[in-house]
Amino acid sequence: MKRNDQNLKRVIVDFKKLTPEILALLVQKYPDGYDDDNVISFKNAKNEKIEAVEVITEDTKYLVKVSTKLEMTMENYDEDDYEDFEDDDPDAVTDPGLEPSEEDPDFDED
């Protein structure tokens, strides 16, 4: 039986907001990575084209924006890397191109 996901809360997740819980769900759903057939395209409220992969929990449908960073993080996933963090901590998932102590010089905080 297909779950009725019409009543689920929908959340768009950017890599910067990715939590260990959502990352674990993605790796579980796409253990060999995702491909074009798994990518959903849609327009956001600003009429920008968004490409994302979907992962569903009991009460929420997460649409995680696809990116090279996401692919690399999923490929290198090890749940032990996140054991010292809360499941909902977006600071736990670091940019795969940077060491945790380095700052991203291209990141412009508004």
ChimeraX commands (.cxc) that place a marker at each C-alpha (Angstrom):
marker #1 position 0.00,0.00,0.00 radius 0.5
marker #1 position 1.35,3.40,-0.95 radius 0.5
marker #1 position 1.52,5.90,1.89 radius 0.5
marker #1 position -0.61,9.01,1.44 radius 0.5
marker #1 position 1.95,11.80,1.59 radius 0.5
marker #1 position -0.47,14.62,0.79 radius 0.5
marker #1 position -0.73,15.63,4.45 radius 0.5
marker #1 position 2.99,15.58,5.18 radius 0.5
marker #1 position 4.88,18.73,6.05 radius 0.5
marker #1 position 7.17,19.59,3.11 radius 0.5
marker #1 position 10.65,20.93,3.78 radius 0.5
marker #1 position 13.28,21.98,1.23 radius 0.5
marker #1 position 16.76,21.32,2.61 radius 0.5
marker #1 position 19.93,22.97,1.35 radius 0.5
marker #1 position 23.33,21.35,2.04 radius 0.5
marker #1 position 24.04,24.01,4.70 radius 0.5
marker #1 position 20.96,22.84,6.65 radius 0.5
marker #1 position 21.54,19.09,6.20 radius 0.5
marker #1 position 21.35,17.21,9.51 radius 0.5
marker #1 position 22.81,13.81,10.41 radius 0.5
marker #1 position 19.27,12.38,10.55 radius 0.5
marker #1 position 18.38,13.50,7.02 radius 0.5
marker #1 position 21.79,12.42,5.69 radius 0.5
marker #1 position 21.32,8.96,7.21 radius 0.5
marker #1 position 17.87,8.68,5.62 radius 0.5
marker #1 position 19.30,9.67,2.23 radius 0.5
marker #1 position 22.09,7.11,2.45 radius 0.5
marker #1 position 19.59,4.46,3.51 radius 0.5
marker #1 position 17.22,5.25,0.63 radius 0.5
marker #1 position 19.97,5.71,-1.97 radius 0.5
marker #1 position 22.81,3.38,-0.81 radius 0.5
marker #1 position 24.46,3.49,-4.25 radius 0.5
marker #1 position 23.80,7.20,-4.71 radius 0.5
marker #1 position 20.98,8.81,-6.63 radius 0.5
marker #1 position 20.66,9.22,-10.37 radius 0.5
marker #1 position 18.62,11.40,-12.71 radius 0.5
marker #1 position 15.55,9.19,-12.25 radius 0.5
marker #1 position 15.53,10.06,-8.52 radius 0.5
marker #1 position 15.80,13.82,-9.01 radius 0.5
marker #1 position 12.67,15.94,-8.75 radius 0.5
marker #1 position 12.61,19.35,-10.47 radius 0.5
marker #1 position 10.27,22.13,-9.39 radius 0.5
marker #1 position 10.06,25.91,-9.05 radius 0.5
marker #1 position 10.35,27.47,-5.60 radius 0.5
marker #1 position 8.47,30.52,-4.33 radius 0.5
marker #1 position 11.04,32.78,-6.05 radius 0.5
marker #1 position 10.34,30.97,-9.35 radius 0.5
marker #1 position 13.85,29.43,-9.31 radius 0.5
marker #1 position 14.33,25.92,-10.66 radius 0.5
marker #1 position 15.20,23.51,-7.85 radius 0.5
marker #1 position 16.46,19.96,-8.28 radius 0.5
marker #1 position 16.16,17.72,-5.24 radius 0.5
marker #1 position 15.95,14.15,-4.02 radius 0.5
marker #1 position 13.10,13.10,-1.78 radius 0.5
marker #1 position 13.21,11.35,1.57 radius 0.5
marker #1 position 10.11,10.81,3.70 radius 0.5
marker #1 position 9.73,10.38,7.44 radius 0.5
marker #1 position 6.55,9.62,9.32 radius 0.5
marker #1 position 5.42,13.25,9.28 radius 0.5
marker #1 position 7.70,15.12,6.84 radius 0.5
marker #1 position 8.70,15.01,3.19 radius 0.5
marker #1 position 12.21,16.38,2.79 radius 0.5
marker #1 position 13.33,17.63,-0.61 radius 0.5
marker #1 position 17.11,17.83,-0.39 radius 0.5
marker #1 position 18.72,20.03,-3.02 radius 0.5
marker #1 position 21.15,18.06,-5.15 radius 0.5
marker #1 position 24.75,19.22,-5.34 radius 0.5
marker #1 position 28.27,17.91,-5.70 radius 0.5
marker #1 position 28.72,18.45,-1.95 radius 0.5
marker #1 position 25.71,16.25,-1.23 radius 0.5
marker #1 position 26.98,13.48,-3.51 radius 0.5
marker #1 position 30.45,13.54,-1.93 radius 0.5
marker #1 position 29.04,13.55,1.60 radius 0.5
marker #1 position 26.75,10.61,0.83 radius 0.5
marker #1 position 29.64,8.67,-0.76 radius 0.5
marker #1 position 31.84,9.19,2.30 radius 0.5
marker #1 position 29.08,8.68,4.88 radius 0.5
marker #1 position 30.04,6.97,8.13 radius 0.5
marker #1 position 27.52,7.17,10.95 radius 0.5
marker #1 position 30.37,7.15,13.49 radius 0.5
marker #1 position 31.35,10.62,12.23 radius 0.5
marker #1 position 28.12,11.96,13.73 radius 0.5
marker #1 position 27.90,10.09,17.05 radius 0.5
marker #1 position 28.89,13.19,19.06 radius 0.5
marker #1 position 26.12,15.30,17.49 radius 0.5
marker #1 position 22.37,15.54,17.89 radius 0.5
marker #1 position 20.36,14.12,14.96 radius 0.5
marker #1 position 18.95,17.55,14.16 radius 0.5
marker #1 position 22.25,19.50,14.33 radius 0.5
marker #1 position 22.92,21.14,10.93 radius 0.5
marker #1 position 26.48,22.02,12.03 radius 0.5
marker #1 position 27.38,18.32,12.24 radius 0.5
marker #1 position 27.51,17.84,8.46 radius 0.5
marker #1 position 30.55,19.69,7.20 radius 0.5
marker #1 position 31.49,20.75,3.70 radius 0.5
marker #1 position 33.37,17.79,2.18 radius 0.5
marker #1 position 35.95,20.09,0.63 radius 0.5
marker #1 position 36.89,21.73,3.91 radius 0.5
marker #1 position 38.31,20.56,7.18 radius 0.5
marker #1 position 35.89,21.28,10.04 radius 0.5
marker #1 position 38.19,23.99,11.41 radius 0.5
marker #1 position 38.61,25.82,8.09 radius 0.5
marker #1 position 36.25,28.53,6.95 radius 0.5
marker #1 position 34.86,28.67,3.44 radius 0.5
marker #1 position 36.23,31.89,1.90 radius 0.5
marker #1 position 33.42,31.88,-0.67 radius 0.5
marker #1 position 30.71,31.81,1.98 radius 0.5
marker #1 position 29.12,35.21,2.34 radius 0.5
marker #1 position 27.07,35.38,5.51 radius 0.5
marker #1 position 24.24,37.89,5.30 radius 0.5
marker link #1:1,2 radius 0.2
marker link #1:2,3 radius 0.2
marker link #1:3,4 radius 0.2
marker link #1:4,5 radius 0.2
marker link #1:5,6 radius 0.2
marker link #1:6,7 radius 0.2
marker link #1:7,8 radius 0.2
marker link #1:8,9 radius 0.2
marker link #1:9,10 radius 0.2
marker link #1:10,11 radius 0.2
marker link #1:11,12 radius 0.2
marker link #1:12,13 radius 0.2
marker link #1:13,14 radius 0.2
marker link #1:14,15 radius 0.2
marker link #1:15,16 radius 0.2
marker link #1:16,17 radius 0.2
marker link #1:17,18 radius 0.2
marker link #1:18,19 radius 0.2
marker link #1:19,20 radius 0.2
marker link #1:20,21 radius 0.2
marker link #1:21,22 radius 0.2
marker link #1:22,23 radius 0.2
marker link #1:23,24 radius 0.2
marker link #1:24,25 radius 0.2
marker link #1:25,26 radius 0.2
marker link #1:26,27 radius 0.2
marker link #1:27,28 radius 0.2
marker link #1:28,29 radius 0.2
marker link #1:29,30 radius 0.2
marker link #1:30,31 radius 0.2
marker link #1:31,32 radius 0.2
marker link #1:32,33 radius 0.2
marker link #1:33,34 radius 0.2
marker link #1:34,35 radius 0.2
marker link #1:35,36 radius 0.2
marker link #1:36,37 radius 0.2
marker link #1:37,38 radius 0.2
marker link #1:38,39 radius 0.2
marker link #1:39,40 radius 0.2
marker link #1:40,41 radius 0.2
marker link #1:41,42 radius 0.2
marker link #1:42,43 radius 0.2
marker link #1:43,44 radius 0.2
marker link #1:44,45 radius 0.2
marker link #1:45,46 radius 0.2
marker link #1:46,47 radius 0.2
marker link #1:47,48 radius 0.2
marker link #1:48,49 radius 0.2
marker link #1:49,50 radius 0.2
marker link #1:50,51 radius 0.2
marker link #1:51,52 radius 0.2
marker link #1:52,53 radius 0.2
marker link #1:53,54 radius 0.2
marker link #1:54,55 radius 0.2
marker link #1:55,56 radius 0.2
marker link #1:56,57 radius 0.2
marker link #1:57,58 radius 0.2
marker link #1:58,59 radius 0.2
marker link #1:59,60 radius 0.2
marker link #1:60,61 radius 0.2
marker link #1:61,62 radius 0.2
marker link #1:62,63 radius 0.2
marker link #1:63,64 radius 0.2
marker link #1:64,65 radius 0.2
marker link #1:65,66 radius 0.2
marker link #1:66,67 radius 0.2
marker link #1:67,68 radius 0.2
marker link #1:68,69 radius 0.2
marker link #1:69,70 radius 0.2
marker link #1:70,71 radius 0.2
marker link #1:71,72 radius 0.2
marker link #1:72,73 radius 0.2
marker link #1:73,74 radius 0.2
marker link #1:74,75 radius 0.2
marker link #1:75,76 radius 0.2
marker link #1:76,77 radius 0.2
marker link #1:77,78 radius 0.2
marker link #1:78,79 radius 0.2
marker link #1:79,80 radius 0.2
marker link #1:80,81 radius 0.2
marker link #1:81,82 radius 0.2
marker link #1:82,83 radius 0.2
marker link #1:83,84 radius 0.2
marker link #1:84,85 radius 0.2
marker link #1:85,86 radius 0.2
marker link #1:86,87 radius 0.2
marker link #1:87,88 radius 0.2
marker link #1:88,89 radius 0.2
marker link #1:89,90 radius 0.2
marker link #1:90,91 radius 0.2
marker link #1:91,92 radius 0.2
marker link #1:92,93 radius 0.2
marker link #1:93,94 radius 0.2
marker link #1:94,95 radius 0.2
marker link #1:95,96 radius 0.2
marker link #1:96,97 radius 0.2
marker link #1:97,98 radius 0.2
marker link #1:98,99 radius 0.2
marker link #1:99,100 radius 0.2
marker link #1:100,101 radius 0.2
marker link #1:101,102 radius 0.2
marker link #1:102,103 radius 0.2
marker link #1:103,104 radius 0.2
marker link #1:104,105 radius 0.2
marker link #1:105,106 radius 0.2
marker link #1:106,107 radius 0.2
marker link #1:107,108 radius 0.2
marker link #1:108,109 radius 0.2
marker link #1:109,110 radius 0.2
view
